[in-house]
Amino acid sequence: MKNSTAKNGKEVKPKAESAGGFDLVKFSKETQEELAKVVWPSRKQLVSESAAVILMVTLVATLIYFFDNLFAWISGKVF
């Protein structure tokens, strides 16, 4: 790894991992910090977008069902 230079011109060495490799307390703190940055949707937005997803999944599943039955019928007539 390369060493980087800080603003004051001093060389900064990368931090070595702790002997255990995983710090649960640090992980928890960083997770809380990241979750604080999340912009959560409003209830109205959540409900409307969920309804749109359910509607589109239902529509696509229905189309696949009809095309499957159509091709099954056609293949039954051909073979």
N, C-alpha and C positions, 0 to 999 in steps of 0.2 A: 504494500500500500504506500502511496505517496504521503508525505507530510505536507500539510497546508500551512500557509502563513497567515497569521492574524493581522488585523488592521495596524497594530503597533509594530509590526515587522518581526515579531518573535515567532519562532517555529512552534506549531501546535501538533502534538502527537495524537493519533487516534486513541480513543479510550479502549482499554482492554476489557474483555468481558470478565465478569466475576467468575470465581472458581466453579460455581454451580451452573453457570450459563443462563439461568432463567431466574429473574427476580419477580416474584408474585406481587409484591407491594408496588414496585415500579410499574409493572404491567397494569395493575388496577388504577393507579393514578393517571397514567397516560390514557387509558381507556375512558376514564371519567372526563378528562380534558377534551378528548376527541368527541365524545357524545355531547358535550356542552356546545360544540360548534355546529351541531346538526340543526337544520331548520326543519322542524317537524310540521307536517301539513295540518290544516284545520280539520275539524270533524266533517264539515260540509265537503271540503275538497277530497278527503279520504273516502267518504261514502260515494261521491259522484264518480271518482276514478275507479273505485272497486266495482261499482255497477257497470261501468263501461267495459272493464276487463271481463267480467262475468258474461256480459252480453256478447262480446266478440268471441269468446271461447265457445259459447253455446251456438252462435251462428256458424262458426267454422266447423264445429263437430257435426252439426246438422248437415252442412254441405258435404262433408266427407261421407257421412252415412248415406245420403242420397246418391252420390256418385258411385259409391261402393255397390249399392243395390242395382244401379243402372248397369254398371259393368258386369255384375254377376248375371243379370237378366240377359244382356247381350251375349256373354260367353255361353250361357245356357242354350241360346238359340243357334249359335254358330257351331258349338261342339255338341 
